[in-house]
Amino acid sequence: MLDAAGNHGLLCNPGVKAKRATLLERALENSFRRAGGNPTRQPATYSLLGEVFSKIDVSKLFPGKLSVTESDKRKKLAMEYLDIINEMPRGAQRTAQLGMLREQFPDAVDDNENDDDGSKGVIRFDLKFPVTVKDGKPREIWIDHAIVQETSPTHATDTLNFLEEDVNHLPENSPAFTKTYGGKVRRYKSLISVVDRLAEERKLKFHPMFLYPIVSSLGYMNADMNVLLKEIGKCFKLNQGTDRRSDGLNPGVLRGRFKRELKNSICFALARGNALAICNQGLNGITHPCS
């Protein structure tokens, strides 16, 4: 029997999972562009850290796929680096102290994939959404999204038990969402701690905001995804012209249409992803479903 949710297709062809995530990523990117924003895919972690650390240091201190212990170890080294910068003036003594500290940095993780800025294996977010504000420091929303398959054998039983336990339990709070969100938090915890310190010390030219939008293959969204959709809607409202339109459409009507198109684009991306997974059941190479 064919799997209507496409779970078997994901197991047969692991590349389908990345393709499906890309479909959602492009839907979010295109929606933000239609709202008048200028998103960046795979933004450099070097810019997130305010260019305080060199690109080589960033690749050594913030690689991906680390345990919690290793991440905490590198965070401690990064904090010591900032202590030296804050406590010692520029000069030979500070340069010597930083050089001695750099000798304690672990080697960069070589995952055979270099980033655009030349660094190796650096942890990074999926998208960056710059948000224009009328007054104050510009904001940037850094997101790392995910799609959960709550109907898969891994999550199906736990999800069903969670929903049957209490009638007030919502699918977006199920163990599948909680586990995925917790993994995102642990992955970026050390990096965000360093970024928060840089922001407090006013070493950043922008105010960062971090979101982990998660959506299920059935269309349920977590709180961060809802926040992201609201921010995209605010961007559309801010960039919407106040001049009188020749078609006579009310600005409120346009905003309502944009919100509907935004949700439809996400749902269509999920539907395409599910179709891609179903079409690739039992196949070695990725085959795109007929349009």
C-alpha positions as CSV (number, residue, x, y, z in Angstrom):
1,M,0.0,0.0,0.0
2,L,1.1,3.5,-0.7
3,D,1.9,5.8,2.2
4,A,-0.4,8.8,1.9
5,A,1.9,10.9,4.2
6,G,5.1,10.1,2.3
7,N,6.9,8.6,5.3
8,H,8.2,5.7,3.4
9,G,9.5,8.0,0.7
10,L,11.6,9.9,3.2
11,L,13.2,6.6,4.4
12,C,13.9,5.3,0.9
13,N,15.5,8.5,-0.3
14,P,17.1,10.8,2.4
15,G,17.7,13.6,-0.1
16,V,13.9,14.1,-0.3
17,K,14.0,15.6,3.3
18,A,16.4,18.3,2.2
19,K,14.4,19.0,-0.9
20,R,11.2,19.3,1.0
21,A,12.8,21.7,3.5
22,T,14.0,23.8,0.6
23,L,10.5,24.1,-0.8
24,L,9.3,25.6,2.5
25,E,12.4,27.9,2.7
26,R,11.7,29.3,-0.7
27,A,8.1,29.9,0.1
28,L,9.0,31.9,3.1
29,E,11.7,33.8,1.2
30,N,9.4,34.7,-1.7
31,S,6.6,35.8,0.7
32,F,9.0,38.1,2.5
33,R,10.1,39.6,-0.8
34,R,6.4,40.2,-1.8
35,A,6.0,42.0,1.4
36,G,8.8,44.4,0.4
37,G,11.6,42.8,2.5
38,N,15.1,41.7,1.4
39,P,15.8,38.3,2.9
40,T,19.1,36.4,2.8
41,R,19.4,32.7,2.5
42,Q,22.1,30.9,4.5
43,P,23.4,34.2,6.1
44,A,27.0,34.2,7.3
45,T,27.5,33.6,11.0
46,Y,30.4,36.0,10.8
47,S,28.1,38.9,10.3
48,L,25.8,37.7,13.1
49,L,28.7,38.1,15.5
50,G,29.3,41.7,14.4
51,E,32.6,40.7,12.7
52,V,34.2,40.8,16.2
53,F,35.7,37.3,15.6
54,S,37.8,36.5,12.5
55,K,36.3,34.1,10.0
56,I,38.9,31.4,11.0
57,D,37.9,31.9,14.7
58,V,34.3,31.6,13.9
59,S,34.9,28.2,12.1
60,K,36.8,26.9,15.2
61,L,34.4,28.2,17.9
62,F,31.0,27.7,16.3
63,P,31.0,24.5,14.1
64,G,27.9,22.4,13.8
65,K,27.1,18.9,15.0
66,L,28.6,19.3,18.5
67,S,27.6,17.8,21.8
68,V,26.3,20.1,24.6
69,T,29.6,19.7,26.4
70,E,31.7,20.7,23.4
71,S,29.5,23.6,22.6
72,D,29.8,24.9,26.2
73,K,33.6,24.5,26.0
74,R,33.7,26.7,22.9
75,K,31.3,29.2,24.4
76,K,33.7,29.6,27.3
77,L,36.6,30.3,25.0
78,A,34.5,32.9,23.1
79,M,33.6,34.7,26.3
80,E,37.3,34.8,27.4
81,Y,38.1,36.3,24.0
82,L,35.5,39.1,24.6
83,D,36.9,39.6,28.1
84,I,40.3,40.3,26.8
85,I,39.0,42.7,24.2
86,N,37.0,44.6,26.8
87,E,39.6,44.7,29.5
88,M,42.8,45.4,27.5
89,P,43.4,48.4,25.2
90,R,44.7,47.8,21.6
91,G,48.4,47.0,21.5
92,A,51.0,44.3,21.6
93,Q,49.9,43.0,25.0
94,R,46.3,42.4,23.9
95,T,47.5,40.8,20.7
96,A,49.8,38.5,22.6
97,Q,46.9,37.5,25.0
98,L,44.6,36.8,22.1
99,G,47.3,34.8,20.4
100,M,47.8,32.6,23.5
101,L,44.0,32.1,23.8
102,R,43.7,31.2,20.1
103,E,46.2,28.3,20.7
104,Q,43.4,26.7,22.9
105,F,40.8,26.9,20.1
106,P,40.0,23.4,18.7
107,D,40.7,22.8,15.1
108,A,38.0,23.7,12.6
109,V,35.6,20.9,11.6
110,D,36.2,20.0,8.0
111,D,33.0,18.7,6.6
112,N,34.1,19.1,3.0
113,E,31.7,22.0,2.5
114,N,33.1,25.5,2.6
115,D,30.7,28.4,3.2
116,D,30.5,31.4,1.0
117,D,32.9,33.4,3.2
118,G,35.5,30.6,3.1
119,S,35.0,29.2,6.5
120,K,34.5,25.4,7.1
121,G,31.6,23.7,8.8
122,V,30.2,26.8,10.5
123,I,26.8,26.6,12.2
124,R,24.4,28.9,10.5
125,F,20.7,29.8,10.2
126,D,18.5,29.1,7.2
127,L,17.2,32.7,6.6
128,K,17.7,36.3,7.7
129,F,14.9,38.8,7.5
130,P,15.9,42.4,8.0
131,V,13.1,44.4,9.5
132,T,12.9,48.2,9.1
133,V,11.8,50.2,12.1
134,K,10.9,53.9,12.1
135,D,12.9,54.7,15.3
136,G,15.7,52.9,17.0
137,K,18.2,50.2,15.9
138,P,17.3,48.0,12.9
139,R,16.1,44.5,13.7
140,E,17.1,41.2,12.0
141,I,15.1,38.0,12.4
142,W,17.3,34.9,12.1
143,I,15.4,31.7,11.6
144,D,16.1,28.0,11.4
145,H,12.9,26.2,10.3
146,A,11.9,22.5,10.3
147,I,9.2,20.2,9.1
148,V,8.0,17.4,11.4
149,Q,6.3,14.3,10.3
150,E,4.0,13.5,13.2
151,T,2.5,10.5,11.3
152,S,5.8,8.7,11.0
153,P,6.4,5.6,13.0
154,T,8.8,7.5,15.2
155,H,6.2,10.0,16.4
156,A,2.8,8.5,15.6
157,T,2.2,6.6,18.8
158,D,3.4,9.5,21.1
159,T,1.3,12.0,19.2
160,L,-1.8,9.9,19.4
161,N,-1.3,9.3,23.1
162,F,-0.7,13.0,23.7
163,L,-3.9,14.0,21.9
164,E,-6.0,11.4,23.7
165,E,-4.6,12.3,27.1
166,D,-6.4,15.7,27.2
167,V,-9.0,17.2,24.8
168,N,-7.3,20.5,25.2
169,H,-3.9,19.3,23.9
170,L,-3.0,20.8,20.6
171,P,-1.1,19.1,17.8
172,E,1.5,21.9,17.7
173,N,2.4,21.1,21.3
174,S,2.9,17.4,20.6
175,P,6.1,15.5,21.4
176,A,7.2,15.7,17.7
177,F,7.1,19.5,17.9
178,T,8.7,19.6,21.4
179,K,11.5,17.3,20.5
180,T,12.4,19.2,17.3
181,Y,12.2,22.6,19.0
182,G,14.4,21.5,21.8
183,G,17.0,20.2,19.4
184,K,17.1,23.7,17.7
185,V,17.5,25.4,21.1
186,R,20.4,23.2,22.1
187,R,22.1,23.6,18.8
188,Y,22.2,27.4,18.9
189,K,22.3,27.9,22.6
190,S,26.1,28.7,22.9
191,L,26.1,30.8,19.8
192,I,23.1,32.9,20.9
193,S,24.7,33.4,24.3
194,V,27.7,35.1,22.7
195,V,25.4,37.1,20.4
196,D,23.3,38.3,23.3
197,R,26.5,39.5,25.1
198,L,27.6,41.4,22.0
199,A,24.2,43.0,21.7
200,E,24.3,44.1,25.4
201,E,27.8,45.6,24.9
202,R,26.5,47.4,21.8
203,K,29.0,45.8,19.5
204,L,26.2,44.9,17.0
205,K,24.7,47.4,14.5
206,F,21.3,45.6,14.7
207,H,19.0,44.0,17.2
208,P,18.9,40.2,16.6
209,M,15.8,38.1,17.0
210,F,15.9,34.3,16.8
211,L,13.0,32.1,15.8
212,Y,12.6,28.4,15.2
213,P,9.5,28.1,13.0
214,I,8.3,24.5,12.9
215,V,5.4,23.2,10.7
216,S,4.1,19.7,10.4
217,S,3.3,17.9,7.1
218,L,-0.4,18.3,8.0
219,G,-0.1,22.1,8.3
220,Y,0.0,22.7,12.0
221,M,2.4,25.5,13.1
222,N,4.2,26.2,16.3
223,A,4.3,29.6,18.1
224,D,7.5,30.8,16.4
225,M,6.0,30.2,12.9
226,N,2.9,32.3,13.9
227,V,5.3,35.1,15.1
228,L,7.2,34.9,11.8
229,L,4.0,35.2,9.8
230,K,2.9,38.2,11.8
231,E,6.3,39.9,11.2
232,I,6.0,39.3,7.5
233,G,2.5,40.8,7.6
234,K,3.9,43.9,9.5
235,C,6.6,44.2,6.8
236,F,3.9,44.3,4.1
237,K,1.9,46.9,6.0
238,L,5.0,49.1,6.6
239,N,6.0,49.0,2.9
240,Q,2.5,49.4,1.6
241,G,2.0,52.7,-0.2
242,T,-0.3,55.2,1.4
243,D,-1.1,56.9,-2.0
244,R,-4.6,56.4,-3.4
245,R,-4.7,53.4,-5.7
246,S,-6.2,53.6,-9.1
247,D,-8.1,50.3,-8.6
248,G,-9.9,51.6,-5.6
249,L,-8.8,48.7,-3.3
250,N,-8.7,49.5,0.4
251,P,-5.3,49.0,2.2
252,G,-7.1,46.8,4.7
253,V,-8.4,44.5,1.9
254,L,-4.9,44.2,0.4
255,R,-3.4,43.2,3.8
256,G,-6.1,40.6,4.2
257,R,-5.4,39.2,0.8
258,F,-1.7,39.1,1.5
259,K,-2.2,37.2,4.7
260,R,-4.3,34.6,2.9
261,E,-1.8,34.3,0.1
262,L,1.0,33.9,2.7
263,K,-0.7,30.9,4.4
264,N,-1.7,29.4,1.0
265,S,2.0,29.6,-0.2
266,I,3.1,27.7,2.9
267,C,0.3,25.1,2.6
268,F,1.2,24.6,-1.1
269,A,4.9,24.2,-0.2
270,L,3.9,21.4,2.2
271,A,1.7,19.8,-0.3
272,R,4.5,19.8,-2.9
273,G,6.8,18.3,-0.3
274,N,4.4,15.5,0.5
275,A,3.9,14.8,-3.2
276,L,7.6,14.6,-3.6
277,A,8.0,12.1,-0.8
278,I,5.1,9.9,-2.0
279,C,6.5,9.9,-5.6
280,N,10.0,8.8,-4.3
281,Q,8.9,5.7,-2.4
282,G,11.3,2.8,-3.2
283,L,13.5,4.9,-5.5
284,N,17.3,5.5,-5.2
285,G,17.3,8.8,-7.1
286,I,15.1,11.8,-6.5
287,T,12.2,12.0,-8.9
288,H,10.0,15.0,-9.1
289,P,6.2,14.4,-9.3
290,C,4.4,15.4,-12.4
291,S,2.9,18.8,-12.2
